[in-house]
Amino acid sequence: MAAERKHSKLLHFLLQNGAKHTEQKTQNEGNSVLHLACLQEDLKSVKILLDHDSSKSKESGAENQLLYLVNKHNQTALDLLLVNQH
């Protein structure tokens, strides 16, 4: 909800304190928290999420998960960000 309401400071706090950010249960459309931040054009939250995902990926040796998640319309968060740019 923090990403959905452009609360980037709260989002940062939650992530630093163990909140899960890769779950895709946020709404009927199957959007992840990164999708929601992109829909809101909240670039601060997008950066926070990508930085956090990148640091977690480095620790685990896995790829960045958030970048590859698609919603029910087969759209990545980047797709939504690009569509919203007027």
N, CA, C and O atoms as a Maestro MAE file, in Angstrom:
{
 s_m_m2io_version
 :::
 2.0.0
}

f_m_ct {
 s_m_title
 :::
 protein
 m_atom[344] {
  # First column is atom index #
  i_m_mmod_type
  r_m_x_coord
  r_m_y_coord
  r_m_z_coord
  i_m_residue_number
  s_m_chain_name
  s_m_pdb_residue_name
  s_m_pdb_atom_name
  i_m_atomic_number
  :::
  1 25 0.808 -1.198 0.000 1 A "MET " " N  " 7
  2 3 0.000 0.000 0.000 1 A "MET " " CA " 6
  3 2 0.848 1.257 0.000 1 A "MET " " C  " 6
  4 15 0.419 2.291 -0.511 1 A "MET " " O  " 8
  5 25 2.038 1.184 0.562 2 A "ALA " " N  " 7
  6 3 2.894 2.369 0.587 2 A "ALA " " CA " 6
  7 2 3.237 2.804 -0.828 2 A "ALA " " C  " 6
  8 15 3.246 4.000 -1.119 2 A "ALA " " O  " 8
  9 25 3.520 1.852 -1.717 3 A "ALA " " N  " 7
  10 3 3.855 2.186 -3.104 3 A "ALA " " CA " 6
  11 2 2.629 2.709 -3.844 3 A "ALA " " C  " 6
  12 15 2.736 3.591 -4.696 3 A "ALA " " O  " 8
  13 25 1.486 2.166 -3.516 4 A "GLU " " N  " 7
  14 3 0.253 2.566 -4.175 4 A "GLU " " CA " 6
  15 2 -0.141 4.003 -3.819 4 A "GLU " " C  " 6
  16 15 -0.838 4.669 -4.584 4 A "GLU " " O  " 8
  17 25 0.307 4.468 -2.661 5 A "ARG " " N  " 7
  18 3 -0.085 5.810 -2.203 5 A "ARG " " CA " 6
  19 2 1.079 6.807 -2.196 5 A "ARG " " C  " 6
  20 15 0.992 7.869 -1.580 5 A "ARG " " O  " 8
  21 25 2.150 6.460 -2.878 6 A "LYS " " N  " 7
  22 3 3.329 7.325 -3.015 6 A "LYS " " CA " 6
  23 2 3.969 7.679 -1.679 6 A "LYS " " C  " 6
  24 15 4.361 8.825 -1.458 6 A "LYS " " O  " 8
  25 25 4.074 6.700 -0.792 7 A "HIS " " N  " 7
  26 3 4.718 6.903 0.503 7 A "HIS " " CA " 6
  27 2 6.112 6.262 0.452 7 A "HIS " " C  " 6
  28 15 6.350 5.221 1.063 7 A "HIS " " O  " 8
  29 25 7.014 6.895 -0.278 8 A "SER " " N  " 7
  30 3 8.332 6.298 -0.508 8 A "SER " " CA " 6
  31 2 9.132 6.142 0.787 8 A "SER " " C  " 6
  32 15 9.862 5.161 0.932 8 A "SER " " O  " 8
  33 25 9.018 7.069 1.722 9 A "LYS " " N  " 7
  34 3 9.756 6.946 2.985 9 A "LYS " " CA " 6
  35 2 9.243 5.759 3.794 9 A "LYS " " C  " 6
  36 15 10.031 5.020 4.385 9 A "LYS " " O  " 8
  37 25 7.943 5.577 3.821 10 A "LEU " " N  " 7
  38 3 7.360 4.432 4.522 10 A "LEU " " CA " 6
  39 2 7.759 3.137 3.818 10 A "LEU " " C  " 6
  40 15 8.073 2.148 4.481 10 A "LEU " " O  " 8
  41 25 7.751 3.131 2.512 11 A "LEU " " N  " 7
  42 3 8.169 1.955 1.750 11 A "LEU " " CA " 6
  43 2 9.608 1.584 2.090 11 A "LEU " " C  " 6
  44 15 9.912 0.416 2.333 11 A "LEU " " O  " 8
  45 25 10.484 2.568 2.106 12 A "HIS " " N  " 7
  46 3 11.887 2.333 2.448 12 A "HIS " " CA " 6
  47 2 12.009 1.743 3.858 12 A "HIS " " C  " 6
  48 15 12.752 0.785 4.072 12 A "HIS " " O  " 8
  49 25 11.286 2.314 4.805 13 A "PHE " " N  " 7
  50 3 11.295 1.821 6.182 13 A "PHE " " CA " 6
  51 2 10.825 0.364 6.243 13 A "PHE " " C  " 6
  52 15 11.453 -0.467 6.898 13 A "PHE " " O  " 8
  53 25 9.737 0.065 5.568 14 A "LEU " " N  " 7
  54 3 9.194 -1.295 5.590 14 A "LEU " " CA " 6
  55 2 10.174 -2.302 4.993 14 A "LEU " " C  " 6
  56 15 10.355 -3.393 5.535 14 A "LEU " " O  " 8
  57 25 10.800 -1.942 3.889 15 A "LEU " " N  " 7
  58 3 11.759 -2.844 3.259 15 A "LEU " " CA " 6
  59 2 12.977 -3.062 4.145 15 A "LEU " " C  " 6
  60 15 13.498 -4.174 4.227 15 A "LEU " " O  " 8
  61 25 13.428 -2.013 4.801 16 A "GLN " " N  " 7
  62 3 14.578 -2.134 5.691 16 A "GLN " " CA " 6
  63 2 14.273 -2.996 6.904 16 A "GLN " " C  " 6
  64 15 15.180 -3.507 7.561 16 A "GLN " " O  " 8
  65 25 12.989 -3.151 7.195 17 A "ASN " " N  " 7
  66 3 12.585 -3.926 8.363 17 A "ASN " " CA " 6
  67 2 11.934 -5.256 8.003 17 A "ASN " " C  " 6
  68 15 11.147 -5.805 8.774 17 A "ASN " " O  " 8
  69 25 12.273 -5.764 6.824 18 A "GLY " " N  " 7
  70 3 11.910 -7.125 6.467 18 A "GLY " " CA " 6
  71 2 10.633 -7.342 5.686 18 A "GLY " " C  " 6
  72 15 10.228 -8.488 5.490 18 A "GLY " " O  " 8
  73 25 9.985 -6.283 5.232 19 A "ALA " " N  " 7
  74 3 8.757 -6.470 4.448 19 A "ALA " " CA " 6
  75 2 9.076 -7.197 3.149 19 A "ALA " " C  " 6
  76 15 10.120 -6.963 2.539 19 A "ALA " " O  " 8
  77 25 8.193 -8.059 2.735 20 A "LYS " " N  " 7
  78 3 8.344 -8.784 1.469 20 A "LYS " " CA " 6
  79 2 7.846 -7.883 0.337 20 A "LYS " " C  " 6
  80 15 6.793 -7.255 0.444 20 A "LYS " " O  " 8
  81 25 8.612 -7.831 -0.731 21 A "HIS " " N  " 7
  82 3 8.235 -6.953 -1.839 21 A "HIS " " CA " 6
  83 2 8.068 -7.678 -3.160 21 A "HIS " " C  " 6
  84 15 7.763 -7.047 -4.172 21 A "HIS " " O  " 8
  85 25 8.259 -8.976 -3.175 22 A "THR " " N  " 7
  86 3 8.165 -9.703 -4.433 22 A "THR " " CA " 6
  87 2 6.864 -10.487 -4.564 22 A "THR " " C  " 6
  88 15 6.618 -11.118 -5.592 22 A "THR " " O  " 8
  89 25 6.044 -10.450 -3.540 23 A "GLU " " N  " 7
  90 3 4.773 -11.163 -3.623 23 A "GLU " " CA " 6
  91 2 3.841 -10.416 -4.558 23 A "GLU " " C  " 6
  92 15 3.815 -9.186 -4.589 23 A "GLU " " O  " 8
  93 25 3.083 -11.181 -5.315 24 A "GLN " " N  " 7
  94 3 2.236 -10.596 -6.349 24 A "GLN " " CA " 6
  95 2 0.756 -10.727 -6.006 24 A "GLN " " C  " 6
  96 15 -0.067 -10.988 -6.882 24 A "GLN " " O  " 8
  97 25 0.427 -10.548 -4.755 25 A "LYS " " N  " 7
  98 3 -0.953 -10.729 -4.306 25 A "LYS " " CA " 6
  99 2 -1.655 -9.397 -4.086 25 A "LYS " " C  " 6
  100 15 -2.670 -9.349 -3.391 25 A "LYS " " O  " 8
  101 25 -1.151 -8.342 -4.647 26 A "THR " " N  " 7
  102 3 -1.618 -7.030 -4.251 26 A "THR " " CA " 6
  103 2 -3.008 -6.667 -4.743 26 A "THR " " C  " 6
  104 15 -3.698 -5.885 -4.089 26 A "THR " " O  " 8
  105 25 -3.441 -7.209 -5.873 27 A "GLN " " N  " 7
  106 3 -4.763 -6.865 -6.382 27 A "GLN " " CA " 6
  107 2 -5.180 -7.867 -7.448 27 A "GLN " " C  " 6
  108 15 -4.398 -8.741 -7.823 27 A "GLN " " O  " 8
  109 25 -6.394 -7.746 -7.929 28 A "ASN " " N  " 7
  110 3 -6.931 -8.681 -8.910 28 A "ASN " " CA " 6
  111 2 -6.149 -8.706 -10.216 28 A "ASN " " C  " 6
  112 15 -6.136 -9.726 -10.904 28 A "ASN " " O  " 8
  113 25 -5.513 -7.626 -10.563 29 A "GLU " " N  " 7
  114 3 -4.770 -7.552 -11.822 29 A "GLU " " CA " 6
  115 2 -3.431 -8.280 -11.757 29 A "GLU " " C  " 6
  116 15 -2.761 -8.439 -12.777 29 A "GLU " " O  " 8
  117 25 -3.041 -8.722 -10.570 30 A "GLY " " N  " 7
  118 3 -1.782 -9.439 -10.421 30 A "GLY " " CA " 6
  119 2 -0.564 -8.534 -10.412 30 A "GLY " " C  " 6
  120 15 0.548 -8.986 -10.683 30 A "GLY " " O  " 8
  121 25 -0.763 -7.271 -10.106 31 A "ASN " " N  " 7
  122 3 0.344 -6.326 -10.078 31 A "ASN " " CA " 6
  123 2 1.188 -6.492 -8.824 31 A "ASN " " C  " 6
  124 15 0.665 -6.709 -7.731 31 A "ASN " " O  " 8
  125 25 2.493 -6.387 -8.997 32 A "SER " " N  " 7
  126 3 3.418 -6.400 -7.862 32 A "SER " " CA " 6
  127 2 3.505 -4.984 -7.297 32 A "SER " " C  " 6
  128 15 2.926 -4.044 -7.843 32 A "SER " " O  " 8
  129 25 4.224 -4.855 -6.216 33 A "VAL " " N  " 7
  130 3 4.425 -3.529 -5.620 33 A "VAL " " CA " 6
  131 2 5.153 -2.607 -6.607 33 A "VAL " " C  " 6
  132 15 4.894 -1.404 -6.630 33 A "VAL " " O  " 8
  133 25 6.053 -3.154 -7.415 34 A "LEU " " N  " 7
  134 3 6.735 -2.340 -8.424 34 A "LEU " " CA " 6
  135 2 5.764 -1.898 -9.513 34 A "LEU " " C  " 6
  136 15 5.849 -0.767 -9.991 34 A "LEU " " O  " 8
  137 25 4.847 -2.771 -9.910 35 A "HIS " " N  " 7
  138 3 3.813 -2.379 -10.870 35 A "HIS " " CA " 6
  139 2 3.027 -1.185 -10.330 35 A "HIS " " C  " 6
  140 15 2.779 -0.214 -11.045 35 A "HIS " " O  " 8
  141 25 2.641 -1.274 -9.058 36 A "LEU " " N  " 7
  142 3 1.839 -0.201 -8.462 36 A "LEU " " CA " 6
  143 2 2.602 1.118 -8.418 36 A "LEU " " C  " 6
  144 15 2.038 2.175 -8.701 36 A "LEU " " O  " 8
  145 25 3.873 1.056 -8.065 37 A "ALA " " N  " 7
  146 3 4.684 2.280 -8.040 37 A "ALA " " CA " 6
  147 2 4.792 2.874 -9.443 37 A "ALA " " C  " 6
  148 15 4.740 4.093 -9.606 37 A "ALA " " O  " 8
  149 25 4.941 2.030 -10.443 38 A "CYS " " N  " 7
  150 3 5.019 2.515 -11.826 38 A "CYS " " CA " 6
  151 2 3.693 3.104 -12.285 38 A "CYS " " C  " 6
  152 15 3.673 4.122 -12.976 38 A "CYS " " O  " 8
  153 25 2.598 2.479 -11.911 39 A "LEU " " N  " 7
  154 3 1.282 3.014 -12.267 39 A "LEU " " CA " 6
  155 2 1.070 4.404 -11.672 39 A "LEU " " C  " 6
  156 15 0.428 5.260 -12.280 39 A "LEU " " O  " 8
  157 25 1.618 4.616 -10.472 40 A "GLN " " N  " 7
  158 3 1.505 5.917 -9.806 40 A "GLN " " CA " 6
  159 2 2.567 6.912 -10.292 40 A "GLN " " C  " 6
  160 15 2.573 8.075 -9.889 40 A "GLN " " O  " 8
  161 25 3.464 6.436 -11.163 41 A "GLU " " N  " 7
  162 3 4.586 7.243 -11.647 41 A "GLU " " CA " 6
  163 2 5.406 7.787 -10.470 41 A "GLU " " C  " 6
  164 15 5.884 8.921 -10.499 41 A "GLU " " O  " 8
  165 25 5.552 6.959 -9.445 42 A "ASP " " N  " 7
  166 3 6.289 7.306 -8.238 42 A "ASP " " CA " 6
  167 2 7.733 6.820 -8.392 42 A "ASP " " C  " 6
  168 15 8.091 5.740 -7.923 42 A "ASP " " O  " 8
  169 25 8.539 7.626 -9.047 43 A "LEU " " N  " 7
  170 3 9.902 7.219 -9.373 43 A "LEU " " CA " 6
  171 2 10.777 7.018 -8.144 43 A "LEU " " C  " 6
  172 15 11.711 6.217 -8.185 43 A "LEU " " O  " 8
  173 25 10.497 7.728 -7.047 44 A "LYS " " N  " 7
  174 3 11.251 7.495 -5.808 44 A "LYS " " CA " 6
  175 2 11.032 6.075 -5.310 44 A "LYS " " C  " 6
  176 15 11.985 5.384 -4.949 44 A "LYS " " O  " 8
  177 25 9.782 5.644 -5.291 45 A "SER " " N  " 7
  178 3 9.478 4.282 -4.838 45 A "SER " " CA " 6
  179 2 10.029 3.244 -5.807 45 A "SER " " C  " 6
  180 15 10.509 2.194 -5.381 45 A "SER " " O  " 8
  181 25 9.966 3.524 -7.103 46 A "VAL " " N  " 7
  182 3 10.530 2.608 -8.096 46 A "VAL " " CA " 6
  183 2 12.012 2.411 -7.823 46 A "VAL " " C  " 6
  184 15 12.502 1.282 -7.820 46 A "VAL " " O  " 8
  185 25 12.729 3.513 -7.594 47 A "LYS " " N  " 7
  186 3 14.169 3.425 -7.315 47 A "LYS " " CA " 6
  187 2 14.430 2.649 -6.022 47 A "LYS " " C  " 6
  188 15 15.323 1.802 -5.978 47 A "LYS " " O  " 8
  189 25 13.666 2.931 -4.979 48 A "ILE " " N  " 7
  190 3 13.831 2.226 -3.703 48 A "ILE " " CA " 6
  191 2 13.626 0.727 -3.901 48 A "ILE " " C  " 6
  192 15 14.415 -0.078 -3.407 48 A "ILE " " O  " 8
  193 25 12.578 0.353 -4.616 49 A "LEU " " N  " 7
  194 3 12.283 -1.064 -4.836 49 A "LEU " " CA " 6
  195 2 13.371 -1.752 -5.654 49 A "LEU " " C  " 6
  196 15 13.797 -2.858 -5.323 49 A "LEU " " O  " 8
  197 25 13.815 -1.097 -6.718 50 A "LEU " " N  " 7
  198 3 14.851 -1.699 -7.560 50 A "LEU " " CA " 6
  199 2 16.181 -1.796 -6.833 50 A "LEU " " C  " 6
  200 15 16.891 -2.792 -6.968 50 A "LEU " " O  " 8
  201 25 16.525 -0.768 -6.060 51 A "ASP " " N  " 7
  202 3 17.762 -0.822 -5.270 51 A "ASP " " CA " 6
  203 2 17.698 -1.947 -4.247 51 A "ASP " " C  " 6
  204 15 18.661 -2.694 -4.070 51 A "ASP " " O  " 8
  205 25 16.559 -2.062 -3.579 52 A "HIS " " N  " 7
  206 3 16.396 -3.106 -2.567 52 A "HIS " " CA " 6
  207 2 16.453 -4.483 -3.214 52 A "HIS " " C  " 6
  208 15 17.109 -5.386 -2.696 52 A "HIS " " O  " 8
  209 25 15.777 -4.648 -4.333 53 A "ASP " " N  " 7
  210 3 15.768 -5.930 -5.035 53 A "ASP " " CA " 6
  211 2 17.167 -6.283 -5.526 53 A "ASP " " C  " 6
  212 15 17.572 -7.445 -5.490 53 A "ASP " " O  " 8
  213 25 17.894 -5.281 -5.979 54 A "SER " " N  " 7
  214 3 19.257 -5.504 -6.459 54 A "SER " " CA " 6
  215 2 20.175 -5.959 -5.331 54 A "SER " " C  " 6
  216 15 20.970 -6.881 -5.509 54 A "SER " " O  " 8
  217 25 20.067 -5.317 -4.176 55 A "SER " " N  " 7
  218 3 20.925 -5.701 -3.052 55 A "SER " " CA " 6
  219 2 20.564 -7.098 -2.555 55 A "SER " " C  " 6
  220 15 21.457 -7.864 -2.192 55 A "SER " " O  " 8
  221 25 19.287 -7.446 -2.529 56 A "LYS " " N  " 7
  222 3 18.863 -8.791 -2.130 56 A "LYS " " CA " 6
  223 2 19.347 -9.822 -3.144 56 A "LYS " " C  " 6
  224 15 19.741 -10.927 -2.772 56 A "LYS " " O  " 8
  225 25 19.318 -9.460 -4.417 57 A "SER " " N  " 7
  226 3 19.776 -10.374 -5.466 57 A "SER " " CA " 6
  227 2 21.269 -10.643 -5.346 57 A "SER " " C  " 6
  228 15 21.720 -11.771 -5.549 57 A "SER " " O  " 8
  229 25 22.032 -9.616 -5.018 58 A "LYS " " N  " 7
  230 3 23.477 -9.787 -4.846 58 A "LYS " " CA " 6
  231 2 23.779 -10.716 -3.680 58 A "LYS " " C  " 6
  232 15 24.693 -11.538 -3.748 58 A "LYS " " O  " 8
  233 25 22.996 -10.579 -2.601 59 A "GLU " " N  " 7
  234 3 23.193 -11.434 -1.422 59 A "GLU " " CA " 6
  235 2 22.885 -12.893 -1.731 59 A "GLU " " C  " 6
  236 15 23.587 -13.791 -1.266 59 A "GLU " " O  " 8
  237 25 21.846 -13.128 -2.507 60 A "SER " " N  " 7
  238 3 21.411 -14.503 -2.758 60 A "SER " " CA " 6
  239 2 22.007 -15.102 -4.028 60 A "SER " " C  " 6
  240 15 21.969 -16.317 -4.221 60 A "SER " " O  " 8
  241 25 22.554 -14.257 -4.887 61 A "GLY " " N  " 7
  242 3 23.103 -14.737 -6.153 61 A "GLY " " CA " 6
  243 2 22.043 -14.940 -7.225 61 A "GLY " " C  " 6
  244 15 22.335 -15.483 -8.290 61 A "GLY " " O  " 8
  245 25 20.820 -14.511 -6.955 62 A "ALA " " N  " 7
  246 3 19.727 -14.662 -7.918 62 A "ALA " " CA " 6
  247 2 19.577 -13.391 -8.755 62 A "ALA " " C  " 6
  248 15 20.167 -12.354 -8.451 62 A "ALA " " O  " 8
  249 25 18.784 -13.494 -9.801 63 A "GLU " " N  " 7
  250 3 18.507 -12.319 -10.622 63 A "GLU " " CA " 6
  251 2 17.478 -11.436 -9.930 63 A "GLU " " C  " 6
  252 15 16.783 -11.875 -9.013 63 A "GLU " " O  " 8
  253 25 17.387 -10.185 -10.380 64 A "ASN " " N  " 7
  254 3 16.376 -9.273 -9.859 64 A "ASN " " CA " 6
  255 2 14.994 -9.809 -10.200 64 A "ASN " " C  " 6
  256 15 14.633 -9.908 -11.372 64 A "ASN " " O  " 8
  257 25 14.229 -10.153 -9.183 65 A "GLN " " N  " 7
  258 3 12.912 -10.749 -9.394 65 A "GLN " " CA " 6
  259 2 11.869 -9.749 -9.872 65 A "GLN " " C  " 6
  260 15 11.070 -10.058 -10.755 65 A "GLN " " O  " 8
  261 25 11.873 -8.570 -9.302 66 A "LEU " " N  " 7
  262 3 10.820 -7.605 -9.598 66 A "LEU " " CA " 6
  263 2 10.772 -7.200 -11.063 66 A "LEU " " C  " 6
  264 15 9.695 -6.954 -11.606 66 A "LEU " " O  " 8
  265 25 11.918 -7.129 -11.696 67 A "LEU " " N  " 7
  266 3 11.960 -6.681 -13.091 67 A "LEU " " CA " 6
  267 2 11.235 -7.637 -14.030 67 A "LEU " " C  " 6
  268 15 10.758 -7.223 -15.086 67 A "LEU " " O  " 8
  269 25 11.148 -8.901 -13.660 68 A "TYR " " N  " 7
  270 3 10.609 -9.911 -14.566 68 A "TYR " " CA " 6
  271 2 9.185 -10.345 -14.244 68 A "TYR " " C  " 6
  272 15 8.593 -11.119 -14.996 68 A "TYR " " O  " 8
  273 25 8.628 -9.860 -13.142 69 A "LEU " " N  " 7
  274 3 7.255 -10.222 -12.805 69 A "LEU " " CA " 6
  275 2 6.283 -9.598 -13.796 69 A "LEU " " C  " 6
  276 15 6.426 -8.432 -14.165 69 A "LEU " " O  " 8
  277 25 5.300 -10.373 -14.224 70 A "VAL " " N  " 7
  278 3 4.265 -9.844 -15.121 70 A "VAL " " CA " 6
  279 2 2.914 -9.954 -14.432 70 A "VAL " " C  " 6
  280 15 2.688 -10.840 -13.607 70 A "VAL " " O  " 8
  281 25 2.032 -9.045 -14.785 71 A "ASN " " N  " 7
  282 3 0.680 -9.080 -14.234 71 A "ASN " " CA " 6
  283 2 -0.204 -9.960 -15.115 71 A "ASN " " C  " 6
  284 15 0.301 -10.638 -16.010 71 A "ASN " " O  " 8
  285 25 -1.498 -9.960 -14.876 72 A "LYS " " N  " 7
  286 3 -2.417 -10.824 -15.623 72 A "LYS " " CA " 6
  287 2 -2.531 -10.441 -17.095 72 A "LYS " " C  " 6
  288 15 -3.058 -11.206 -17.903 72 A "LYS " " O  " 8
  289 25 -2.038 -9.261 -17.434 73 A "HIS " " N  " 7
  290 3 -2.056 -8.802 -18.827 73 A "HIS " " CA " 6
  291 2 -0.694 -9.000 -19.483 73 A "HIS " " C  " 6
  292 15 -0.421 -8.467 -20.558 73 A "HIS " " O  " 8
  293 25 0.152 -9.776 -18.814 74 A "ASN " " N  " 7
  294 3 1.501 -10.084 -19.293 74 A "ASN " " CA " 6
  295 2 2.366 -8.821 -19.432 74 A "ASN " " C  " 6
  296 15 3.209 -8.734 -20.325 74 A "ASN " " O  " 8
  297 25 2.152 -7.859 -18.552 75 A "GLN " " N  " 7
  298 3 2.915 -6.610 -18.559 75 A "GLN " " CA " 6
  299 2 3.895 -6.588 -17.394 75 A "GLN " " C  " 6
  300 15 3.545 -6.937 -16.267 75 A "GLN " " O  " 8
  301 25 5.115 -6.178 -17.676 76 A "THR " " N  " 7
  302 3 6.071 -5.937 -16.596 76 A "THR " " CA " 6
  303 2 5.799 -4.543 -16.040 76 A "THR " " C  " 6
  304 15 5.021 -3.776 -16.606 76 A "THR " " O  " 8
  305 25 6.441 -4.234 -14.941 77 A "ALA " " N  " 7
  306 3 6.298 -2.891 -14.361 77 A "ALA " " CA " 6
  307 2 6.831 -1.833 -15.327 77 A "ALA " " C  " 6
  308 15 6.268 -0.743 -15.429 77 A "ALA " " O  " 8
  309 25 7.904 -2.153 -16.026 78 A "LEU " " N  " 7
  310 3 8.456 -1.212 -17.008 78 A "LEU " " CA " 6
  311 2 7.460 -0.937 -18.120 78 A "LEU " " C  " 6
  312 15 7.350 0.197 -18.585 78 A "LEU " " O  " 8
  313 25 6.728 -1.967 -18.556 79 A "ASP " " N  " 7
  314 3 5.681 -1.760 -19.562 79 A "ASP " " CA " 6
  315 2 4.682 -0.725 -19.082 79 A "ASP " " C  " 6
  316 15 4.301 0.171 -19.834 79 A "ASP " " O  " 8
  317 25 4.256 -0.844 -17.831 80 A "LEU " " N  " 7
  318 3 3.263 0.090 -17.281 80 A "LEU " " CA " 6
  319 2 3.813 1.499 -17.181 80 A "LEU " " C  " 6
  320 15 3.101 2.469 -17.442 80 A "LEU " " O  " 8
  321 25 5.076 1.614 -16.803 81 A "LEU " " N  " 7
  322 3 5.689 2.929 -16.693 81 A "LEU " " CA " 6
  323 2 5.757 3.599 -18.062 81 A "LEU " " C  " 6
  324 15 5.479 4.791 -18.189 81 A "LEU " " O  " 8
  325 25 6.125 2.836 -19.075 82 A "LEU " " N  " 7
  326 3 6.234 3.393 -20.421 82 A "LEU " " CA " 6
  327 2 4.862 3.753 -20.992 82 A "LEU " " C  " 6
  328 15 4.730 4.759 -21.689 82 A "LEU " " O  " 8
  329 25 3.852 2.953 -20.708 83 A "VAL " " N  " 7
  330 3 2.499 3.233 -21.190 83 A "VAL " " CA " 6
  331 2 1.965 4.503 -20.549 83 A "VAL " " C  " 6
  332 15 1.260 5.273 -21.201 83 A "VAL " " O  " 8
  333 25 2.290 4.732 -19.283 84 A "ASN " " N  " 7
  334 3 1.779 5.901 -18.563 84 A "ASN " " CA " 6
  335 2 2.473 7.202 -18.949 84 A "ASN " " C  " 6
  336 15 1.951 8.278 -18.657 84 A "ASN " " O  " 8
  337 25 3.616 7.136 -19.588 85 A "GLN " " N  " 7
  338 3 4.322 8.351 -19.992 85 A "GLN " " CA " 6
  339 2 3.565 8.987 -21.151 85 A "GLN " " C  " 6
  340 15 3.337 8.350 -22.180 85 A "GLN " " O  " 8
  341 25 3.184 10.231 -20.978 86 A "HIS " " N  " 7
  342 3 2.383 10.928 -22.000 86 A "HIS " " CA " 6
  343 2 3.278 11.719 -22.923 86 A "HIS " " C  " 6
  344 15 2.790 12.372 -23.846 86 A "HIS " " O  " 8
  :::
 }
 m_bond[343] {
  # First column is bond index #
  i_m_from
  i_m_to
  i_m_order
  :::
  1 1 2 1
  2 2 3 1
  3 3 4 2
  4 3 5 1
  5 5 6 1
  6 6 7 1
  7 7 8 2
  8 7 9 1
  9 9 10 1
  10 10 11 1
  11 11 12 2
  12 11 13 1
  13 13 14 1
  14 14 15 1
  15 15 16 2
  16 15 17 1
  17 17 18 1
  18 18 19 1
  19 19 20 2
  20 19 21 1
  21 21 22 1
  22 22 23 1
  23 23 24 2
  24 23 25 1
  25 25 26 1
  26 26 27 1
  27 27 28 2
  28 27 29 1
  29 29 30 1
  30 30 31 1
  31 31 32 2
  32 31 33 1
  33 33 34 1
  34 34 35 1
  35 35 36 2
  36 35 37 1
  37 37 38 1
  38 38 39 1
  39 39 40 2
  40 39 41 1
  41 41 42 1
  42 42 43 1
  43 43 44 2
  44 43 45 1
  45 45 46 1
  46 46 47 1
  47 47 48 2
  48 47 49 1
  49 49 50 1
  50 50 51 1
  51 51 52 2
  52 51 53 1
  53 53 54 1
  54 54 55 1
  55 55 56 2
  56 55 57 1
  57 57 58 1
  58 58 59 1
  59 59 60 2
  60 59 61 1
  61 61 62 1
  62 62 63 1
  63 63 64 2
  64 63 65 1
  65 65 66 1
  66 66 67 1
  67 67 68 2
  68 67 69 1
  69 69 70 1
  70 70 71 1
  71 71 72 2
  72 71 73 1
  73 73 74 1
  74 74 75 1
  75 75 76 2
  76 75 77 1
  77 77 78 1
  78 78 79 1
  79 79 80 2
  80 79 81 1
  81 81 82 1
  82 82 83 1
  83 83 84 2
  84 83 85 1
  85 85 86 1
  86 86 87 1
  87 87 88 2
  88 87 89 1
  89 89 90 1
  90 90 91 1
  91 91 92 2
  92 91 93 1
  93 93 94 1
  94 94 95 1
  95 95 96 2
  96 95 97 1
  97 97 98 1
  98 98 99 1
  99 99 100 2
  100 99 101 1
  101 101 102 1
  102 102 103 1
  103 103 104 2
  104 103 105 1
  105 105 106 1
  106 106 107 1
  107 107 108 2
  108 107 109 1
  109 109 110 1
  110 110 111 1
  111 111 112 2
  112 111 113 1
  113 113 114 1
  114 114 115 1
  115 115 116 2
  116 115 117 1
  117 117 118 1
  118 118 119 1
  119 119 120 2
  120 119 121 1
  121 121 122 1
  122 122 123 1
  123 123 124 2
  124 123 125 1
  125 125 126 1
  126 126 127 1
  127 127 128 2
  128 127 129 1
  129 129 130 1
  130 130 131 1
  131 131 132 2
  132 131 133 1
  133 133 134 1
  134 134 135 1
  135 135 136 2
  136 135 137 1
  137 137 138 1
  138 138 139 1
  139 139 140 2
  140 139 141 1
  141 141 142 1
  142 142 143 1
  143 143 144 2
  144 143 145 1
  145 145 146 1
  146 146 147 1
  147 147 148 2
  148 147 149 1
  149 149 150 1
  150 150 151 1
  151 151 152 2
  152 151 153 1
  153 153 154 1
  154 154 155 1
  155 155 156 2
  156 155 157 1
  157 157 158 1
  158 158 159 1
  159 159 160 2
  160 159 161 1
  161 161 162 1
  162 162 163 1
  163 163 164 2
  164 163 165 1
  165 165 166 1
  166 166 167 1
  167 167 168 2
  168 167 169 1
  169 169 170 1
  170 170 171 1
  171 171 172 2
  172 171 173 1
  173 173 174 1
  174 174 175 1
  175 175 176 2
  176 175 177 1
  177 177 178 1
  178 178 179 1
  179 179 180 2
  180 179 181 1
  181 181 182 1
  182 182 183 1
  183 183 184 2
  184 183 185 1
  185 185 186 1
  186 186 187 1
  187 187 188 2
  188 187 189 1
  189 189 190 1
  190 190 191 1
  191 191 192 2
  192 191 193 1
  193 193 194 1
  194 194 195 1
  195 195 196 2
  196 195 197 1
  197 197 198 1
  198 198 199 1
  199 199 200 2
  200 199 201 1
  201 201 202 1
  202 202 203 1
  203 203 204 2
  204 203 205 1
  205 205 206 1
  206 206 207 1
  207 207 208 2
  208 207 209 1
  209 209 210 1
  210 210 211 1
  211 211 212 2
  212 211 213 1
  213 213 214 1
  214 214 215 1
  215 215 216 2
  216 215 217 1
  217 217 218 1
  218 218 219 1
  219 219 220 2
  220 219 221 1
  221 221 222 1
  222 222 223 1
  223 223 224 2
  224 223 225 1
  225 225 226 1
  226 226 227 1
  227 227 228 2
  228 227 229 1
  229 229 230 1
  230 230 231 1
  231 231 232 2
  232 231 233 1
  233 233 234 1
  234 234 235 1
  235 235 236 2
  236 235 237 1
  237 237 238 1
  238 238 239 1
  239 239 240 2
  240 239 241 1
  241 241 242 1
  242 242 243 1
  243 243 244 2
  244 243 245 1
  245 245 246 1
  246 246 247 1
  247 247 248 2
  248 247 249 1
  249 249 250 1
  250 250 251 1
  251 251 252 2
  252 251 253 1
  253 253 254 1
  254 254 255 1
  255 255 256 2
  256 255 257 1
  257 257 258 1
  258 258 259 1
  259 259 260 2
  260 259 261 1
  261 261 262 1
  262 262 263 1
  263 263 264 2
  264 263 265 1
  265 265 266 1
  266 266 267 1
  267 267 268 2
  268 267 269 1
  269 269 270 1
  270 270 271 1
  271 271 272 2
  272 271 273 1
  273 273 274 1
  274 274 275 1
  275 275 276 2
  276 275 277 1
  277 277 278 1
  278 278 279 1
  279 279 280 2
  280 279 281 1
  281 281 282 1
  282 282 283 1
  283 283 284 2
  284 283 285 1
  285 285 286 1
  286 286 287 1
  287 287 288 2
  288 287 289 1
  289 289 290 1
  290 290 291 1
  291 291 292 2
  292 291 293 1
  293 293 294 1
  294 294 295 1
  295 295 296 2
  296 295 297 1
  297 297 298 1
  298 298 299 1
  299 299 300 2
  300 299 301 1
  301 301 302 1
  302 302 303 1
  303 303 304 2
  304 303 305 1
  305 305 306 1
  306 306 307 1
  307 307 308 2
  308 307 309 1
  309 309 310 1
  310 310 311 1
  311 311 312 2
  312 311 313 1
  313 313 314 1
  314 314 315 1
  315 315 316 2
  316 315 317 1
  317 317 318 1
  318 318 319 1
  319 319 320 2
  320 319 321 1
  321 321 322 1
  322 322 323 1
  323 323 324 2
  324 323 325 1
  325 325 326 1
  326 326 327 1
  327 327 328 2
  328 327 329 1
  329 329 330 1
  330 330 331 1
  331 331 332 2
  332 331 333 1
  333 333 334 1
  334 334 335 1
  335 335 336 2
  336 335 337 1
  337 337 338 1
  338 338 339 1
  339 339 340 2
  340 339 341 1
  341 341 342 1
  342 342 343 1
  343 343 344 2
  :::
 }
}
